[in-house]
Amino acid sequence: MPFIPKAFDRNQVMLTSFDSLVDEHSIARIIDYFVNHVDLAAMGFSNTNPSEEGRPCYPADCYVKLYLYGYRNNIRSSRKLEKACKVNVEVMWLMGGLKPDFRSISDFRKDNIDCMRLLFKEFIKRVTVDEKMGFVSVDGSKFKAWNSKDRNFTIHKLDDRIQWLEDHVEEYLRLIDISDENEDIEEGEFTKEELDEKLRKTQERLERYCGYREYMEANNLTQISLTDADSRLMKNKNGMEVSYNVQTAVDSDTHLMLDYQMTNQVTDHGLIASTLDEIRQEKDGILESVADKGYQQDEDMIECLENGIIPNVILPDGKDTCQLDLEYVETEHDTFSTAPDEIKKTLQAGEIPAVYNNFIEKIEVVEVRRLEGKSEQKERLKSPYGSEEEMRARAAEGYFVRDPEADRVYCPGGAILRHKCIKPNGATRYANKAACKKCPYRAQCTPSGTPWKETDFGKDSLEKKAHWWPNDDDPNDKPPKRKSIQKGKHYEKVKMVRITFRPNKQKMSQRLCISEHPFGTIKRAMGATYFLLKGKSKVSGEFALLATGYNLSRVENMFGFDELMRKVGNDIA
């Protein structure tokens, strides 16, 4: 069979227009029509009212069209966008032939990054104004920040680095002393000048790391990032990465992303209410949501119910209901109102709001006993030792000694165990993986198959005897016991409202089909697994462009071209 003949001659002169080169139903036409019908000046965009003096500037609408098209089609960097203005026919059509350089493109994004969220909200309002919405699925995903792991330090990592540098300083000092005594330098050995330079650089690095640790301890930080200060080291499917935890709210019927929240919280606990806050304010009536078991937190679920949000959170295996307690407040309330203030008053009064009749299984007022005056403030734990040296000396006798003020533990091996987490029973867990690797007592201290030591301390515990340490048969050598904080205290009876809430399993089973594919589209189809900007506010603005790009892809499949053009062109203000 012969080849298909070429459609045209490259040297043939043609009479055409740019509009005829762009497909009749191209997404570029949707973007162009939407931006032309949006009041960019009201949103705060720059370059909307240029001055008559000075050098002419590029109009704001061209930049906005360029960024919406670029993020929708995996063209995100300013240099790639600059190139697209010269080679991409649709971009040339959008820009009207304008070709700004990459610095101008980058500066516009930098100067107007906070306005991108308003643009996202405006688009979603226009395309959903006539649509029937379902419940909302909340989910989170990690996106890499512009910060390498080498520029991120946890307190454990700093402890290990500082110890490593201190050992190198001692070694360099020893080699310098040997060099002073022996002037003959063998082949392959460092000269005294080279050793002095290495010592200077090591000491500078050690001083810098010690400064980082002091800053973290003074500000009660668990980690610090040097390039993007707001990013945090998080665990994802690819291991540990310095990232942001992006929370999204996706509608179950349209699968459109209705809102998002940019966080640097490592886990998803307690993020439902804050993610859905703006959606609830814009919605009449209650808002029903679903989320996975990583979101379960009683305080967050109570806040949701008080604000008119149904938190269908997947419960631990074997549980169909959960009990939520809040303080009883006797006050006047409207049981049939859907206003968040009235719903909150009704719940606090121990009654089920009318809009919750199908969601709350039971509500009752119960009396509980608690320490008088201890509902909010806990007594501060104090160590019986006056200094760090005394604590280390005690630890060297075979004890794990807790410093409650610095929130750390000194172990018999001379290392510092740092705060790791708080267990469900209220105990605090301490560990130091790096120190355990080099500890001479590792074989005796850690159980078989455990790579490092983890020790738990109760709220009143200050010392723990190492079970593997040899006994010295001294009856007086016992850990100091702190008197119970409950001794001499009085109990009081208080009324609490106990809510028995049963999440909707049928809706929770649909969560995967709703929340997962928007992240997949953004990360795979749009190629956005990482952020280009730095700082929480700028990253939030960048994700607004990604979310708008996803919604553009979604509405293309939902509506016909003419209907979509009508929706994005309607001013709903």
Secondary structure, 3 states (H helix, E strand, C coil): CCCCCCCCCCCCCCCCCHHHHCCCCCHHHHHHHHHHCCCHHHHCCCCCCCCCCCCCCCCHHHHHHHHHHHHHCCCCCHHHHHHHHHHCHHHHHHHCCCCCCHHHHHHHHHHCHHHHHHHHHHHHHHHHCCCCCCCEEEEEEEEECCCCHHHEEEHHHHHHHHHHHHHHHHHHHHHHHHHHHCCCCCCCCCCHHHHHHHHHHHHHHHHHHHHHHHHHHHCCCCEEECCCCCCEEEEECCEEEEEEEEEEEEECCCCCEEEEEEECCCCCCCCHHHHHHHHHHHCCCCEEEEECHHHCCHHHHHHHHHCCEEEEECCCCCCCCEEEEEECCCCCCCCCCCCHHHHHHHHHCCCCCHHHCCCEEEEEEEEEEEECCCCCCCCCCCCCCCCHHHHHHHHCCCEEEEECCCCEEECCCCCEEEEEEECCCCCEEEECHHHHHHCCCHHHHCCCCCCCCEEEECCCCCEEECCCCCCCCCCCCCCCCCCCCCCCCCEEEEEEEEEEECCCHHHHCCHHHHHHHHHHHHHHHCCCCECCCCCHHHHHHHHHHHHHHHHHHHHHHHCCHHHHHHHHHCCCC
